[in-house]
């Protein structure tokens, strides 16, 4: 049975109630848009189970499309995944480990596929340590998305591909990682949260 985030059920019930009300008091056909919106909410907030791949790998934290891969000045790499309104919006941890920090930042609501969204938009950042590495997972609001939900707090232990939260409607998720990881995706790739491998571990050269 397909799981649905509880917010989606609340929205759907409210829309169905509104549809019934206007259908009874005005015209039966006027309720149709409310029923369609209720069906869309149930579809949007779907939460399918995912089976993480084996091995020392980093998985996609979100469903969507890789829109950017950037080398940063601090020897980190950032992979940005854009989610449209038809993608599953439940986010998952890229690696198993311990949540070392959770930082919320207020900001703008620029189109999430734009580069500036990584720094300027409202966002929630999780710092995760595990597998001998530190990985940052950043939930970023978009033009339509106006609420970021995070289930986790510092000190929580995360299993592989465990759910960490979700973002309502179109949004973006960034992953930042160090040189010990070898990237396995490219810009334009379609990824699936908890299943698609973004990078695998690569031993550091001697002296690094």
N, C-alpha and C positions, 0 to 999 in steps of 0.2 A: 504493500500500500504506500502511495506517495505521501511523504511528509510535507506539511505546510507550516511555515513560520506563523506563530499565533497572531501576529499583527495582521497578516493576510486574512485570517478567519474573521477577525473583528471588523476589518474594512468591508469584507464581503457581506457579513450579516447586516451591517449598517446600510449598505447600498441596497440590499434586497428589501429591507424594511422600508426604505425610502421609496423604492419602486412599487411596493405593494400599496403604500399610502397614496401616492399620486395616481396609481391605477384605479383605486377604489373611489377616490374623491374627484378625479378629473376625467381621465380617459385611459382605458386599459393599455393603449399603445404608448402612452407617455412613459410608462414604467420600463419599457424595453431598454433604453440606454443605461438605466441603473443596473439592470440584470447583466448586461454585457460588461459593464465596468466591474461588477462583482466577480464575474467569471475571469476577467483579466487579473484581478487582484489575487485570486486563488492560483492562477498560472504564474504570476510574477513571483509570489512568495513561496514557490515550491522549494523543497529542500531534500533533494535526492541523496541517498547514501552513496558514498564513494569508497573504493578500495585503493589505498595507497600502494604504489609500486615498491618492490623490495630494494634493498641496497642503500648505500650512503648517498642519498639524493635529496635535492630540494624540489618540492612540487609547487605548482601554481597555486597561489592563495585565492584565486578568483577565476571564474569562467570569463571568457572574453577574447580580446585580440591584443597581441603585443604591439603597442604603438611606438615604443621607444626603448632603446638600450643605450645607456650613457655611461661613459667612463668618467668618474668623479676625481677631483684633485687628491682626495685622501686614500687613493688606491682601492676605492670601492667601485662597484658597478651597480647601476640602477636599472631594473627592468620595470617598465610601466605597462599595465594591463588595463584596457578600456572596456567597460561593461556597458552594453546598450540595454534598453528596457526589456529585451527578449531573453537576456542571459539570466541564469541563476545568480542571485545576488548574495547568497550565503558565502561568507569568507572562511578560509581554512588556514591553519598554520603551515608555513612553507617547510619547516623542519620540526621534529619533536624536540622538546627541551623544556626549559624553565623561562617563564616570563620575568624578565629582570626589571622592566619598566613599562608603563603605559602613560603616554602623554597626549592630552587633547589640545588642539590649537584652533582657535576661532579664525575665520578667514572669509575669503570671497567665495562666490559660486560661479566660477568661470566654467566654460565648456571643458569637461574632464579630459578630453583627448588632447587639449593644448598643453604645451610644455610648461607654461606658467602655473598650471594647476598643481604641479608637484610641490611648489613652494608657497603659492598664494592662497590656495583654497582651504576651506575648513577641513581638518583632518585629525585622525587619531592614529598614533604611532605606537606599535608594540615592539619592544626589543626582546629578542628570544635568543637564549644561549643553549646550545646543545650540539652533540656530535663534534665537540671540540671547536665550535665556531660560534660567531655572533651574527645573527641575521635580523634586519629591521623589516617589519611589515607595516605598511602605511595605508590605512583606509582613507580615501579622499572623496569628499562630496563633489558633486558636479552641478551642472546648470539646473537640473530638475531635482536631484537628490538633495534633501534638506535635513536629513537626520542620519547620523552614523550610530550604530548600535554595536557595542563591544561587550562580550560576555566575560572577559578575562581581567584579572588584576595581577599586580606584581606578586611573585611567589607561586603562581599556579603552574602545575606541571601539564605539559601538552603532549598528547599521544600523536603519532604520525597522522597528518591530515585532519586533525581535530577541528571542529567548528570553533571559530573565535568571535563571530559576530556577523553583521550584515549591514548593507547600506541601502536605503530606500531609493529605488529607481536609478536612472543612469548615473554612473560613477566611475571611479578609478582606484586601482590598488597598485602601489609601488613596492618592490622588494629591493633592498640594498644588501650587498654581501661583499666579502673580501676576496683576495686573490687566490685563496685556497679552493675556490669553486671554479669549475670549468663549465661555461654556458653551453646549453644544448638546444636552444631555440633561436629564432631570428625574428626580426621585425616583420609583422604581418601574420605571424603564426597564430592559429586559433588554439586556445588552451582551455583545459578543464580543471577546475579546482580540485586539489587532492589527488589527481590522477596524472596530469601531464608533468613530465620532468623538465624543470627549468635549467637545472645545473647539477653536476655531480662533483664529488670531491676529487681534488687533484693534489697530490703531495707537493709541499713547497720545496723549491730548490734549496740545496744546502747554503747556509749563510743568510737566508732571507728571514 
